[in-house]
Amino acid sequence: MPDHKIHQTLDYMLFGKAFPEIHKFMDSAQPYLQSNHRILYHDIQTVQELAELHGDDAGKAAYMHIVLDMVSDKVGQEKAIPVLLKLIEIGEVYI
């Protein structure tokens, strides 16, 4: 799981501001479920609800949170943002 600072760095890069409350909420089950915490709040319904409550960019940040987690699992935290940005650039991931 990427550190919230990494999620917020991606937020700044894509949206010009961070959404710390979004990332904190999405990972709120982590202390209880550890690595299984993604069974909660890491889904399209949560993304849609967060967009409705906090605006489109917050919803997009929630979506990118999920994608960044998946990329980080494959390539590691250190490479996750550059790899994700490349996937966006070549059209394999959409914002």
Number of C-alpha atoms within 10 A of each C-alpha: 21 17 10 15 12 17 25 20 16 24 22 14 13 16 15 10 15 20 21 16 9 20 20 12 12 22 19 15 17 15 9 9 13 11 11 10 17 18 10 14 18 18 14 13 10 16 24 18 14 23 18 12 11 13 12 14 19 26 22 20 29 29 21 21 26 22 16 24 19 16 20 19 13 11 12 15 16 11 12 22 20 11 16 20 17 13 14 13 11 10 10 10 13 11 10
